[in-house]
Amino acid sequence: MITLTSRAARQVQTMHAAQGDPQKKLRVFVEGGGCSGFQYGMSFDLPKAEDQTIESEGVQVLLDPTSLAYLSGTSIDFDDGLQGKGFEIRNPNAQSTCGCGKSFN
């Protein structure tokens, strides 16, 4: 399961309203690349047959089966303070992460 903090959910809801297609949901995924082997991605997308849909803080999140295996137990926060990095993904399955926080192995 993936959870969003209330700050992350508010930011996603703001971005979702701005993108203009209410049928699209937040997709969180893992793909090869980045400086540590895998990198996180987020986009608004239409659900696919193989997706699992979860809801956290009122936001529907789409996960493909492969990404779900890597992201189980992950929490997503949003930091917009002076030193804020945007969305912060805390993945308990990552053995290590790079300095930018966007990739892991």
C-alpha positions in Angstrom: 0.0 0.0 0.0 1.1 3.6 -0.7 0.1 6.5 1.5 0.1 10.2 0.9 0.4 12.8 3.6 -2.2 15.4 3.7 0.3 17.9 2.3 1.0 15.6 -0.7 -2.7 14.9 -1.2 -3.5 18.7 -1.3 -0.7 19.3 -3.9 -1.9 16.4 -6.0 -5.5 17.6 -5.9 -4.4 21.1 -7.0 -2.3 19.7 -9.8 -5.1 17.3 -10.8 -7.6 20.2 -11.1 -5.1 22.2 -13.2 -4.5 19.4 -15.7 -8.1 19.4 -16.8 -9.0 15.8 -17.3 -11.0 14.4 -14.3 -10.8 10.8 -15.7 -7.1 10.8 -15.2 -5.7 9.6 -11.8 -2.3 9.9 -10.2 0.1 7.2 -11.4 3.1 6.4 -9.3 5.7 4.2 -10.9 9.2 2.9 -10.9 11.4 2.7 -14.0 15.0 1.9 -14.8 17.4 4.8 -14.8 18.6 7.4 -12.4 22.0 7.3 -10.7 21.0 4.3 -8.4 19.4 1.9 -10.9 15.7 2.8 -10.6 13.9 6.0 -10.5 10.5 7.2 -9.3 7.9 8.7 -11.5 4.5 10.4 -11.1 2.0 11.4 -13.8 -1.7 11.8 -14.4 -2.9 8.9 -16.5 -6.0 6.8 -17.4 -6.4 3.5 -15.6 -5.2 0.4 -17.4 -6.6 -3.1 -17.0 -3.6 -4.4 -15.0 -3.5 -1.5 -12.6 -4.3 -1.6 -8.9 -6.1 1.5 -7.7 -5.7 2.6 -4.1 -7.0 5.6 -2.3 -5.1 7.7 0.2 -6.2 11.0 1.7 -8.9 11.2 -1.0 -6.5 10.7 -3.9 -6.8 7.7 -6.2 -3.4 6.3 -7.0 -2.7 3.9 -10.0 0.0 1.3 -9.6 1.1 -1.2 -12.2 2.0 -4.7 -10.8 5.8 -4.2 -11.2 5.8 -0.8 -9.5 3.6 -2.0 -6.7 6.2 -4.7 -5.8 8.8 -2.0 -5.4 6.6 0.6 -3.7 4.7 -1.4 -1.1 4.8 0.5 2.2 5.9 3.7 0.6 4.8 7.1 1.8 4.7 10.3 -0.2 5.0 13.8 1.3 5.3 17.2 -0.2 7.6 19.9 1.0 7.3 23.4 -0.4 9.3 25.3 2.3 12.4 27.3 1.7 14.5 24.1 1.4 11.6 22.1 -0.1 12.3 19.5 -2.7 8.7 19.0 -3.9 7.4 15.4 -3.5 9.5 13.2 -1.2 9.2 9.5 -1.5 10.0 7.4 1.5 10.4 3.8 0.4 11.2 1.2 3.0 12.1 -1.3 0.2 15.0 0.8 -1.1 18.4 -0.5 -0.1 20.0 2.8 -0.8 19.0 6.1 -2.5 21.0 8.8 -4.2 21.4 12.3 -3.0 18.6 13.8 -5.1 16.1 11.4 -3.6 14.7 10.5 -7.0 16.4 7.2 -7.6 17.1 4.1 -5.6 18.3 0.4 -5.7 
